[in-house]
Amino acid sequence: MRIFPSLLSADFRCLKTSLEPLIRAGIKQYHLDIMDGNFVPNISYGPPVIRSLRSGFPELEFDAHLMVRDPLVILEPLLEIGVEYISVHLEIDLQFKKIRELCQQYGTKLGLVYNPDTEISRGSALLEDVDFVLLMAVQPGFGGQKFRPGVLSKVDQLRSVFSGPIQLDGGVNLDNIEEIVAAGIDWVVSGSTIFESMDPAETIKQFEETV
């Protein structure tokens, strides 16, 4: 199990201060929710912020979840910065071949995202060309939403057609992490549970101990 803290729930006044206790706790991978105000209502951050994070923390791995209408508008700047993972939504009109070619060119892992109500069969033709799958357990675009446990029923169906890592994002906390791991999820994204706790590093430790 890999835990990806979501920076959407970090303190934007000082991301460095938010990250440091988690880095000391040994967490090297971080989830970046990139929103365009079009595919989802909110706008978060983009390449300038991520470039600054990369400059300040070159040892970290960044997992960029593109909640955007046109991934190609932002894709190359992120690849040039050196993000390790990129995930794009199945629910948009994907120019998938071009996205895949660019990710391969830069050596970046590509993931396919399913919203909670999207059927696994809808993306079956693309699964052989992605490195991981991200299942959303909430509607994308807002942090702090309640976990939808019905999403876990998709894991067995996905496993029948896909052998790579399965990531889960949305409402992950210490009360449901056992259920999530038991369902066969490999990677989890957690934001508010970690960053809004009194001791984020201790919360990470509790996640790891439970797993």
N, C-alpha and C positions, 0 to 999 in steps of 0.2 A: 504493500500500500504506500502510495506517495501522497502527501498532503500539499496542496498548492494554496497558500493564503492569497485571498483576493484583495488587491490593493484598492478596489472600489470602496472598501470599508475602512481604509487607513485614514490617518489624519493628514489631509492635503496641505495643512499649514506647514507640516514638516515631515515629509515622507521618510527622510533619513532617520529621524528619531523613531518612527513607527517600525522601520525595518530592522534596526540594530539589535533589539533583543531577540528577534526571531533568527537572525543570522548567527548570533552567539549560541542559540539553541540548536544550530546545525541545519536549519532549513535553507536550502539553496534554490528552490524553484518557487516562482511567484506568478500568479494569474493576473492578467491585465485585461480588464473589460473595456473595450473600445467601442463607443457609441456615437452615432452620427446625427441623432435627432430626427432621423427619417425612418430607418428600419425599426428603431425603438424611439420613444419620445424624448429620452434624455440625451445629453451630450456629456461625455466624461473627459478624456484626455487623448492626446495623439502623439505623433513622433517627437515633438520637442521635449515633452516630459520623459518619454521613454529613453530618448537619447541621453538625457541628463542622468537617468537612473543607470544606464549602461556605463556611462563615464565614471560614475561614483562607485558602482558595484560590478566591476567586470567579471567577477567570479560567479555571479548569479545566473540562473536560467530563467528566461522570460517566456511565458505562455500567453500569447495574444489571442483573445477571443474577439473576433470581428463581428460586432452587432451593427453592421453597416449595410446599406443598400447596394453599394458597388465596391466590393473588396479591392478591385484593381486600382482604385484611386489612391488607396493608402498602402497597398501591399509592398511595393518596392521600397519605399522609405523604411518600412519596418524590417524588411529583409536586409537592407544595407546597414541598419543599426546592429543587426545580428541577433534578433529574437530566435530562440531555439524551436518554438512551436507556434504554429498559426492554425486557428480553426475558423471555418466559415460555415454559414448557415445553409442548410438544405432548402429552406423556405424561400430563398431569393432566386432570381434568374441567374444561376451561376454560369460564369464563363470558366468552367471547371478545368478544361484542358490547359488554358493559359495560366491559371493559378497554380496548377500542379507543376507545369514546366518551370515557372519562376521559383517555386519552393525547392525543386530538385536542383536548379542551378545554384542556389545559395546553401544547399545542404540543410534546409529547414524541414522539420517534421510537419506534415499536414493532417489536420483533423476535420471531420465532418460533424456538424452540430445538428441535433434533433430537438425541436421544441417538444414540450410535454405531450401535445396532442398529435404530433406527426408520427405516422406509422413507419416502422422499420423498413417495410417493403418499398417505400417511396424512394429510398436512396440505395437500394441494393445494387444497382448497376455501377455505383461509384465506390463501393466499399473496398474493392480489390486495389484501388489506387490511392487509398489513404493510409496513414500510419496509426491513427487512433480515432476513436469516436467519442464525442462529448454528448451525454444525455442531460438535457435540462430538466430539473425537477421543479422549476418555477417558470413563469413567463419571463423572458429576457427583458432587461432594461432597468430593473430596480433591485437594489439590495434589500436584505432583511425580510424577504418573503417566506411564507410557510411552506415547508417541504411537502411535496405531493408523492406519497409512497407508492401510488399506482404505477409510477414510472419504472419502478424496479421490476415489474412484470415483463418489461421489454428486454431485460438482460439475456434471458435464455434464448429468446428469438434471435437476438443479435449475435449471440455466441454460435448459433447454428450456421451463420454465414460470414462471420468475421472473427479472426483469431488474435487481433492486436489488442492493445490496452483500451479499456473503457473507462472514461472519466465521467464523474457526476458533479453537477453544479446546481446549487440552489437549496437553501435551507438546511445545509448539513450542520449538525451540531452533536454534542456529546450524548444526547438522548437517542439519536437514530443511527449513529455511526456503526454500531454492531449489526443492525439490520442491513445497512448498506454494504458492509463488507461480506456478510453472509450471502447476499444476493449475487456476489461475484464482481463487484466494482473494483477496479485496480487503482484508480487515482481519484481523489476527491478535492473539490474546491470549497473552501470555507472562508467567509469574510467577516461578517459581524460577530460571529461566535468567537473568533480569535481576536480581532482588533478592538472590540468593545468590552473585552474582559478586563478585569483588574490586572491580570498578569498574563499577557499573550503567550509568553514562552512556557508558562506552566500549563496553559490550555493545550498547547501543542503536545506537551508531554503526556497529558491526560488522553488525548487522541491516540497517541502512539501506544500507550499502555493498554488502552481498550482494544485496539487492533491486535 
